[in-house]
Amino acid sequence: MTFEEEETFRLEHPVELWRYDRPEKTAAWHFLELINKNYGTELKTYQELYQWSIDNISIFWREVWDFTHIVASHPYASVVDTTAPMFPRPQFFPGAKLSYAQNLLFPVPAVDPESTAVISVTEFMKENVTWKELRDRVRKLSTAMREFGVKPADRVAAYVSNNVSTLVSLLATSAVGAIWSSTSSEIGSVSVIERLSQIEPVLMFVDNASLYNQKVFNNLPKVSEIVAQLPSLKALVVNETSILQKIDLDTVKPINGVAMLSDKFVERVRADEALEFEMLDFDHPLFIVYSSGTTGKPKCIVHGQGGTLLQHKKEHLIHMDMKAGDVFFHYTTCSWMMWQWLISGLASGATLVLYDGSPFQPIGEMSMFKLIDELGVKYFGTSAKYLSLLEQKHSKPKNTYALSKLAMITSTGSVLSPSTFSYVYEAFGPILLASITGGTDILSLFGAPSLLVPVYKGEIQCRGLGMAVEVWDQDGKKVETDEPGDLVCVTAFPCMPVMFWNDKDGARYRASYFERFEGIWHHGDFVRLSLKTGGLVMLGRSDGVLKPGGVRFGSSEIYNVLTKQYPSVVEDALCVGMKRSEDMDEVVVLFVKLQPSISFTEDLVKTIKLTIRTQLSPRHVPGIIDETPEIPYTANGKKTETIIKSIISKSKITVGASVANAHCLDWYKDWAAARH
C-alpha cells in the first residue's frame, strides 16, 4: 500500500492506538455530567460536549470558570458579548478582578504547603522547592519590586534559563501587576534587542551563566550588549546560576540604572511583610511574547492574565485530567509559549519539573526517561522532532525504565508523523500520546488531548472545548469533507491576544489574523479534519503549502514519507516551493541533510523521487532534490520554510535575527544565485 493509499485508508478506517478504559472517572466526564444536570441536556460523547460548548460560548466559559475554581476578588458582570465581532477583540469577564500569581500560588483545592511545588533540574543537580518556600520567595521579590517602584503595566524583561528563580521572577511580576517578557539565554543579543527594545522594560532579570551539553556559558558579555540598547532599564538583577563565571556588575550596568545581585535586591525585605497581589482586570496584560521574527522585526503579542489562566486550567484540568500532586514536565525554554503552559500547571496543584540543559545529557538518549522515572512524571511534553530522533535511533525506554507513573506524552512544535505515532506505542506502551497544536498567538491550544476519545494514528485527538475551529478552503468556504484547508476559528475565545504592543490602531493585529478571511481568525495552519473521528491531521503551515500545477499539499506529506522510508539515510529535510519571476509554475524543491555515512548520488535522487511518486502521487514529486549541509530552524525548533522559499524564489525579504542557525542561510542564497 502506498503512503497516499494508506492516508486515504486511514481516513476511512482510522487506526486506533489507545483508548482510556475509565472515561467516567475523569474530570471531563464530570464536567459533561454537570452540563447535563444544569441545562437538561443529554450529552454522551466528547463530540456532543464540544458542539454544545461552541454553540453556547458564554454559558460554557462561565461553567469552566466555576469548574476550574478561578479565584477572583470581585465577580464578573457578564462573560462576553456574543453578538460582537471577533475583531475588534471583545472583552471577556468585564468587572472581574483577579491575580494570575494568586491563582498559581494558592490553587483550589488547597495543597499541603510542605509538599513539593517545583523540582528544578539541570544536567548537574536537582533542587526541590515546597509551596511554602515558593510563596516566600515570591513574597520577598514582589515586595522588593514594589519598593523599587515597579507598577502595574510596567514591563519586566528576563534573559534567563528554565529554573526556579525565573519562575519566582514571573510570579512576582504578576503579583505587582507588571507585564512579563522572557527570552531564553541561548538566544543571541541582536535577537533579544529586536524584541525588548520595542517594549521598553524598566526591570530585567538575567542569569549570569547558562548550562548546556555539560558546558557552562558566560551570559554577561551578551547581557552587556543588550542593556546598552535599553535606555528604559532602571535596574538589572543578576541571578547567580553558576559560581564558575565571575560576575562584574560594572560591565552590565544599565545606561540609566543600577545592576545588582538577586540576593542584594531582596535583602531589605522584612520577614513580617505580607505577600500581596494586585487585583486587576481579567484582560489585564500579563505576557508579551513574540512572533518568530524570521522575516523582519518580531511582533509583540500581548496576552491577558485571565484568558491565559482560564484556558490553561481548562486544558490541564478538563482535557488532561491533571490533579494536585501530579508531576508535570515539559521540555521547553523560556522563549517558547510551552513554558507559560507548563508554569500554569501550578494552578491545578501540579508539581512542576523545570529542566535546563540538553535532553541528551548526562547519559545520551535515555537521559529524559531516567529523570521521568526518578521523579514519577505523569505528564511529559516534548517536540515532534525529539520523538522522531528517538524513532530513528530505535530507542525503547520501556526496556530500561519502568516509567510507572507516565500517563501522557504531549508532542508539539511541528507535525508528528504517523510512523512516529506507531513508534511511541512500541516504545512506551499504553499511554496517551497527545499531538497538540496551538501556538504563541493564543498561548494555548486549538487541537487538544482528551481522555474521552481514542488516539488515532496520525491525528490530534480533538478540537479544544469552546474553540470553534473549522477548516476553510481558499474561497473562504467551510470544508464539509475530509479535504484539507486552512484552520480558522469562527467565534471569539478568552485567550485571544488582548493587543499587539505599539499597535494603537490595531492594524498589525488585524493583518495577522483577520485579513485572510474578513472577521474570522485565520491561524495559518494547513489541516484536515477527520469526519469519522473528529480529529485533526496537521499538514504544515498555510504559508508553506506547496502548489505545483495549482494542486495544494503540505510539506509534512513529504517529511512523513522520508521518516518512514529513509530513517537511516535522511537525517533531516526541508521541502519548499520555488517560483521565480521567470517561472510559469511553482517547482517543489526538496533539500535533504543526509546521515553522516551516506553519499549524495543521482541514484539516491531517483530512488527518493520514485518512492514519493509511488507512496504519494506524481504531483508530489519534487522537481529538484539537492543535498544541504544544514536545515535552518528558529530558536523554538521550527523549520524556517517560509524564509527559504523566499530566498530561493528571489523574493524581497528581510531576515530577522531569530533563525537559530542563521549562518546556514548563506548556503541557500548561494544555491539560489547559482540557478539564476
N, C-alpha and C positions, 0 to 999 in steps of 0.2 A: 504494500500500500504506500503510495507517495505521501509526502508531508501534507500536500494540499487536500488529498483524499482523506487523510487522517483527520485534518482540521474539520472538513465538512462532516465526516462521520461523527467526530466528537461533538459537533454542534447538534446533530440529530440524535446521537446516542452518547450523552455525557458520561465520562468515565469517573465514577465515584471513588474517591480515595479515602475518605474518612467521614464518619457521622458520629455525633455525640450521642451516647446511649442514655443520658439522663436529662433531656432538654427541659423537663418540667421542674427541675431543681434549680434552674438558672434565674438570674435577675431579670433577664429578658422575658422569660415566661411569666414571672411575677408581674412585670410591667404590663404585659399583654392582658393578664387576668384583671389587673387594676383598671385598665381601659374598658374592658368588658363590663366590669362592675359599675364603673362611674357613668358610662354612657349607653348602657344597654346594647352594646354591640356583641357580635358572636364571632370574634376573630379567632382563628385556629392556627394560622401559619405566620411565619415571618413576612411573607409577601403580602398577606392581608393587613398585618400590622403596619408595614411600610406604606401601603396605599392609604391607609387611614391617616398616617402621620403627615403625608403631603397634601391630603385633602382637608386637613384640619390643623393648619400650621400654628395658629395662635393657641389653640387648646393643647396641641401636642407639646409645645415648648413650655407651657405652664406646668403640664404634668411632669416633664423632665426636671424642671426646677424643683418641684416638690419631691420627686422620687429620689433625686440625687443629693438632696439636703443642702441646697445652696444657702449659705448664711449671709444675711443682709441686716443692716441696722435700721433700714427704712424700707417698707414694702413698695412694690411697683404699682403704678396706677393702671397700667394696661400692658399687654405683651408687645403687640406690633399692629400697625395699621395694615391689614391685609389687602386693602384696596389701593395702597400706594404702589408706585412702580418700583422696580429693583434699583433704578438709578434716577435721581439721587438716592443714596442708600437710606432706607427708612430706619428710624430709631427703634431699638428694642428695649423693652422693660423700662420705659421712662418713669422717673420717680424713685427707682430703687437706688439705695446707697450700700456699697459693699467694698470689701477689700480682697483681692486675689490672695495676698500673702496670708491673711487671716484664715481663709478657707483651706489653704495648704498646710498651715502650721497647726490648725485645730480642726481636723476633719471630724465629720459626724457620720457614724457613731464615734465617740471618743476613743483614742488609743492610749495604751499604757505609756506614760511619759518616760519610763525607764527602758522601753523596748527600742529596738534599732530603727531609726528613720532612714539612715543613709549609710551605705558602705562605699567608701571612696577607694578606688583601686588603681595602682599603676603597675608597670612591669616589675617594680621592685618592692612594693609594700601595699598594705591594706590599712584603712582607718575606719572604725565603726563609730557612728555618731548617733546618740539617742535623740528622741524627740525633745527631751528636756534640754539637752546640750544645744541642739539646733535652734530652739526657741531663744535660748540665752545669747547665742552668738548673733542672731538676728536683732535681738533687743539692743545689744551693745552697738552694733554697726548702724542700725537705723537711728538710734539716739545721737550718735556721733555725726551722722549725716545731717540731721536736723540742726544740731549745734553749729555745724559748718555753714548752714544756710541753704541747704538743698530743699527746694519747694516742690509742691505738686506741679507736674508738667515740665519740670526741668529734665534735661536729657542726661542720663548716666551711661557712659560707654564702658566697654570691657574688652580687653585684648588678652584672652585667658584660655586655659585648658579646662577640660571637663572634670572639675573636682569640687569638693565640698565648700571651699572658700568662694568659688564662683556662685554656687547655689545660695550661700548666705548673702552674697552681694546682690543677687537678683531679688531675693525675698525682702531684704532691707530697702531696696529701691522701691518695690511695690508698697511696702509699709508706709513710706513717706509720700507716696503718690507720684513719684517721678517716673520717667519713661526709660526703659532698659533697652540697650542695643549692644549685642556682643558679636565679636568676631574671634575666631579661634587663632591661637598663637602661631600656627604654621603658615598662616597667610602672609604674603609679602606686604611691606609697608605701603607701597603705591596703591594696592587694592584697598587697604584699610583706610587710607586717607581719602580715596574716592568716596567712600561711604560716610565716614564720620564727619568730614568737613561739611557735609550737607546738613547735618542735624545740630551742629554746634553744642557739643556736650559741655557741662560745667564741671563734671567729675568723671574720672576714669580710673578703673581698676585694671592692673596688669599683673601677670606672673613674671617673676624675674627669669624663669627658665622653663623650657618645655622638654618633655621626655618622650623619645620615640625610638623604637628599634634598638634598645639598650644604649642609647646615646643621650647626652644632656646638651641642650642647645641654649645658648645665651640669648634671651629675648631683648635685652636692653638696648643693643645697637639699633634694632628696628623701632623700639619704643621711642628712642631719641629722635628718629626721623619723623615719626608720627606726631609727637607732641609739638614739634617745631611748626607744624602746619595747622595746629588747632589753637588759635588765639583765645577761644572762648573758655578754655580749661582754667579752672580756679585751683584744682588740686588733682594730683596723680597719686594714687595709693598702690603701693607695690606689695604683692604677696610673695613671700619667700618660699618658692616651691622647691628650690634646690640650694643647699649650702655650698655646693661646688662652684657656683657662679657668684663672684663678688658683686655687691650692689653699690654703685657710686651714684647717689641720688642727684648730684650736681649735673650729671650727664643727661638726666631725663626730666629736669625741672621745666615745667611749662613756661611759656613766654610771660604769661600774666598770672602765674600761680605758684603753688608750692608742690614739692614732692616729698612723700614720707612713707615709711613702712607701715603696714597694716596694723601692727601692734601699737605703734605710736599714735595712729589715727583714733583708736578707741580707748586709749589709756585713761582719759579723763572722765569716762562714763562711770557714774557711781552705781554700786550694786543695788541701790534702792530705786533706781529709775525704772519705771514700768515699760513693758513692751506696748507700744501704741500703734494703732492702724488708722490711716486716713480713710474715711468713708467717702467714697466717690461714686460718680455715676456709673451705670452698667457699661456704657460705651466710652468711659474714660480711657485714654490711650495708655497702654502698658508696654507693648513691644514695638520696636521699629526693626523690621527685617528687610532684606534686600533682594531684588531680582538678581539674576545671575551676573548681569553686567558683562557678559561676553561680547556684546556688540555695542558698547557705549557705557555711559555713566549709569550705575545701578539705580533703579527706582527705590525710593524709601517707602516701604509699605507699613502702615501703622495699624496695629491690631488692638482692640479694646480688651479690658480686663474681664468683663462679664462674658462676652461672646466666647473668648478663649476658654475660660473656666467651664462654662456650661457645656460647650461642645466636647471638651476633653473628658468631663465627667460622664457625659452620655456615652462616649466611645469606650472609656475604661470600664464603667460600671455595667452598662446595659449590653454593649456589643462584646466586651471581652470577659465579663463576669469577674472583674477584679474585686478582691476583698482585702480588708485590713490584714496586714502581715504578709501578704503575697509579695514575693521578691520579683522586682521588675527591672530588667536590664536591657537597654537599647544601646547598641554600639553607635556612638554619634559624637560629633564635635559641637562646640557651642555656636558654630556658624550655620548649622543645619536646623531646620524647623523641628526635626525629630527631637532635638534637645528640649525645647519647650514642651513637646508632647510627653516626653519622659518625665520632666520635672512635675508636671501636673498630676502625676500618679500619687503624689503625696496627699492630694485632696481626697483620694479614695482610701487613705490609710496604708498604702503600699510602702514597702521598704525599697528604696531606690539603690541601684548599683550604678555608680558614676565611674566609668573606666577611662583612663587616659593612657594611651600607648598604642602599640601595634597589635592588631588582632592575631598576629603570628608569633608573639613573644609571651613567655620566655621559652616555650617548648614546641614551636612550629604550629602546624595546622590544628593541633589539639588544644592549644592554649586557652581559647574561649570556653571549651567544653570542660576542661579541668576546673576552670573558675565557676562555670554554671553548676557543676556537680558539687563543688565545695560549698557554695553559697546557697544551694537549694533554690535556684532561679526557677520561677514558674513561667514567666514571660520573657522571651529573648527576641530582641529586634535587631535586624541587620539589613544589609543591602543585597539585592539580587546578584550583584557582581560577586560578593563574598561567597554566596551559596554556589554560584557557578564555578568558582575556583575550587571549592571543596569537591564538587562533582567531577571536575577534570582530574583531581588527584585521587578519586575513588575513595575518599575518606569515609570511614564508618565509625563515628564517635560512640555509638551504642556498644560496639565491640570492646571499648576501652573503659567507658564510664557508664554508671547506672542511669544517670540523668533522671532519677526517680520523680523529681518534682516538676520537671519540664512538661508543660501542657500546651504551649503555643509558641510558634516561631512566626514573627511578622517580618515580611520582606517588602522593601520599597526602594525607591531611588531610580529604578529602571525596570523594564519588563522582565518578569520571571518566566523563563521558557518552560514549555510543557515537560521537557525531559528532566528539568531540574525539580519540578513537582514530584515526578516519579522517584528521582534520586533521594529527595528528602525523606520520603516514606520508607525507602530501602535502608537509609542510614539512621533514621531516628525512630522508626516505628509509628504507632498510632497516636500522633499529636495533631493539633490543629495548625496546619500551615496556612497562614493568613497573608496572602498577597494583598497589599493595600495601596491605595492611590489617593492623593490629595495635593498638598504642596504648600509652599511658602505663602502663596496668595490667600489661602484660607487657614493656614496654620493647623490644619487638621485633615479630615478625610472626606472624600466623596464615595470611594469604594472601601468597604469596611468588612471586618470579620463578624461572624455570629455563630453561637453555639446552637442556634435553631435551624441552621441549614447545613447540608453536607459541603465538603470540599470536593470540587470537581477539577480534574486535571486541566491546567492552563487557565483557570478562571479566578478572578476576585469573587469572593462569595456573594456579595450583595451590595446594593446601594445603601448608604447610611440613612438611618431614620431621620425624617424631616428634611432630607436633601432631595429636592425634586429634580433628579438627574434624568436627562433624556439624551438620545443620540439623534443628531440632525444631519441632513445631507447638505450639499453645497448650496442648495437653493433655500435653506432655512426651513425645511420641512421635516417633521418628525419621522424618523425611520421606523416603520412598523414591522420590519422583517429582521433577519439576522445579518443584514448588510452593515458594513462599517460606516462610521461617520464621526462627526465632532461631538465631544462631550460638552453638554450645556447644562445649566441649572436654571429652571424657569420660575422659581419662587425665591424670595429673599430668605436669608438664613443669618443667625446671630453672629457667626464668625466671619462674615464679610469684612474686609478691611474698613476701619472707620474713616480712613482718608489716606492719601499719599502726603508725605511731608513736602512742604514748599510747592503745593499744587492747589492754590487758593480757589481757582475756578473749577477744579475737578476735571480738567481736560485730560490729564495723563491717566487718571483713574478710569474715565470713560473710555479712552482709547485702548486701554489694556484689556478691558473685559466686555464692553458693551457696544463696540463699534462693528464687530464682525456680524452680529445679529442684533439689530436695534432693540435695546432694552432687555436683552437676555444675556445672562452670564455665559461667556464663551471661555472655556478653561484652557483650550489649546492642546487637548489630548485627542488622539485618533483611536477610536474604540469600537468594539462590537458588543451589543447587549444580547445575551442568550435568551430567547423567548421561552425555552424549556426550563432553565434553571433560575433565571433572574440574575445570573452572574455577569460580570464584565470581563471582556477579553481585551487587554491592552495591546495596541498595535504600534504605538510610538507617539511622537509629538506631531500635532497638526502641521506645524511649520517645517517638519521634516518628512512629510508624506511624499512618496515617490509617484510621479505621474508620467511615465513613458507612454506615449500614444494616447494620453488622456485617461489612462486607467490608474486609479489610485490604490496604493497599498503601503503598508507601514514597513519601516526598516526592520522591525522586530521579526517579521516573517523570514527575512534573510538570516538574521542572527540565530534564530531558532534552528534552522537547518544546519548551520555551521556548528552550533553547540552539540547537536545530536550526531552529526555525521563526521565531524572532523575535530574532536576534542584533543587529540594528540598531535594535530597538525597546526591548527589555527589557535593562537593564544588569545587574540582579540581582533576585532574588526570594526570598521566604520563604513556605513552604506549611505550615500547621499546622491542627490540628483545634480547634474551639471547642465545648465542651459545658458550658453554664452549668446551674445548678441547675434552671432552668425549662425546659431543652431536653429533649425526648424522645429526640433523636438528635444525634450529632455533626455539626457543619457544617464543611465544608472551607473554609478561608479562605486566599486567595492574595494576598499583598502583593507589589506589583511596584514596583521602582525603575526609572523609565524613563530612556532615553538623553536627554541634555540638550535635544535638538531635538524631542522627541516630547511631545505633549499627551495627557493622560488624558481619554478620552471614553467615553460609553456604547457607541459603535460599536466602540471598541477592546475593551471588556469583552466584548461579544457575539462579536467575532471570536476572541478568546482562548478563550472558552468553547466555541465551535463547533469550534475546532481541537483542543482537548483531548478533546471528545466524539468527533470523527471519528478522531483519532490514537490515542486510548486507549479510552475507553468512557464511556457516560453516568454510570456510578458514580464516575468520576474527576473530573467537572466540579465545580469549586469552587462552593459556594453563594454565596460573596462574593468578589469581586475588588476590591481597592482599591489606590490609589497610596500609597506611603510615601516619605518623604524619605531614609530610611536603613535599611539592614539591620544588625541587631546581630550582632557577631562576638566570639568570645573572642580573647585575645591570640595564640592559635595558628591563627587563621584559620578557625575552625569556626562555622557559623551556630548561633545560640542558639535553636533551635526549641522546646525544652522550656520555656524561661522565657517566651517569647512565648505559647505555648499556655496556660500557667498564668495569665498576665496577662489575656488576653482571655477566659478561662473564669472569671475572678474567683476563682481558687483561692488559698488562703493560701500565700504563698511568700516566702522570704527571699532577696533578691537579693544575691549575693556581689559582690566587687569586681573579678572578673576578666572582666567584659564590657568589651572594649577601648574601645568607643564607648558607654558606659552612658548618656550624655546622651540618646540617641535613645529610650530606654525610656519616657521621659515621653510621647512621641508615642503609643506603643501603649497606655499607661494612659489617655490622653485619648480615644483611639479606642474603647477598651472602655467607658469611662464614658458615652460618647455613645450607646451601644447598650443601655444598661440603664435 
